[in-house]
């Protein structure tokens, strides 16, 4: 049977299982906050970021003579192990918690302390040799550790999401090139509009996602500004002069990111607006994805009684009762993820607004929502790009039929016949079930050569292509 060790805090003593690296503070958090079932170990990027912050702090404290070399070295080596992915199962606190992330910080402090004690030849819990607070947490507070680590972790995760977006954008551009000469009818308000190419339609999706990615990257850049070194409320209590600048620079060197100190650490400790901006950028991407997915579902609807302009890859059977039915499950999946991200943005907005006086106590909820949104989007995009977009085919016969029979071709007659006459032609064609071309020739309004020239697909769709300018639509 597993033994126990005795630990104490301000509330008294508790038995902590001997086999775990966390301690009494984490144990109390486990008892108090069994809420979502989503624990710190579900977010490896956040654990890595926390370990980077603790490592940078140990190095800075050693540099200023506030931590003995043996203790600093053991803490640093333990942080390196955590950064490599070890001991992640020991980070067990629920992300939904009170205390502005105190339970997160204490979980990290205790795991690092107990592993560092082992490295020094001591037993777990023998904190007189190396203490979670006196040594691992020296010159720190939950209120600068957790916000700084959260920003760092989100930056890591946004890079992965950016790669997934890039994969989707590349696939969309490939489809745009493939469909460059495939003509179709555009639609506005679900009614026939003027002709375009299927390539133009997919190019628009690619550019749309490029714009979303650009906004997301801009929001992620704002996360590089940290309040680390500000400790409790940003004033830097319990640190020495120069510590804040040093610890941020060390962290920048460790992560190879252009991190910098917040211009006003007191402001940065209480203001979560940069996280709200990131959430808004995620929501914007979700809005664009949902729009595109809805389009693809409409364009592939049918196959006999819908638009049936494109064919999506069949990845699974679509019905337990209707044989042969195939559903657009990949766009449906991504659209559902997008809806979840949109809803999450409201939660982040409300949590960011809840900051009071010198601190925002709702940072754990913001962390929970942002990491969930980024993780879901990243995995959904990877699946969608490879299992859906890459295999889309054009139904060229159906597309050609729509172009030839569309009443919207009357728009091409306006420069020659005028708006009112062109309207008459469209109405007559609709009433008599004929094409625009047939009515014009029957009424002898234009010669056959003139009609062919006006209704030439290449002439109708134009030659405009998307440019590479990232800040001009």
LINUR-V927262 format. One line per field, one symbol per residue. ss: DSSP state (a for helix, b for strand, c for the rest). phi: phi as a letter, one per 30 degrees, with the letter a starting at -180 (. if undefined). burial: 1 if it has 9 or more other C-alpha atoms within 8 Angstrom, else 0. A space follows every 50 residues. Layout:
ss = ???
phi = ???
burial = ???
//
This chain:
ss = cccbbbbbbccbbbbbbccccccaaaaaaaaaccccccbaaacaaaaaaa aaaaaaaaaaaaacccccaaaaaaaaaaaaaaaccccaaacccbcccccc caaaaaaaaaaaaaaaaaaccccccccccccaaaaacccccaaaaaaaaa aaaaaaaaaaaaaaaaaaaaaaaaaaaaccccbbbbbbccbbbbbbbaaa aaaaaaaaaaaaaaaaaaaaaaaabbccccccccccccccccaaaaaaaa aaaaaccccbbcccaaaaaaccaaaaaaaaaaaaaaaaaaaaaaaaaaac cccccccccbbcccccccccccccccccaaaaaaaaaaaaaaaaaaaaaa aaaccbccbcccaaaaaaaaaaaaaaaaaaaaaaaaacaaacbbcaaaaa aaaaacaaaaaaaaaaacaaaaaaaaaaaaaacccaaaaaaacccccaaa aaaaccaaaaacccccccccccc
phi = .ddbccbbbdckcbdceddccdbdddedddddbcccicceddbedddedd dddddddddddddcicbdddddddddddddddddjdidddccddddadji jeddddededdddddddeddjccdjdddcacecdcdcdibbedcdddddd dddddeddddddddddddddddddddddcdccdacdbbhibecddacddd dddddddeddddddddddddddddcccejdhdbjdieiccejdedddddd ddddchcddbdddbdddddcccddddddddddddddddddddddeddddc dkdccbdhdbcdedcadcacbcdidbcdddddddddddddddddeddded ddddebhcacdcdeddeeddddddddddddddddddcbeecdcccddddd ddddcddddddddedccjdddddddddddddcicdedddddddhdbdddd ddddcdeddddicdbdccddbbc
burial = 00011111000000111100111111101100100000111011111111 11111111111101001000110111111111101001011111111101 11111111111111111100010111100111001111111111111111 11111111011101101111111011001101111110000111111111 11111111111111111011001111111111111100100011111111 11000000111100111111110111111111111111110111011111 10000111111100001110000001010111111011111101101110 11011001111111111111101111111111111111111101100111 01101111110111000110111011011100011100111000000000 10011000111000000000000
//
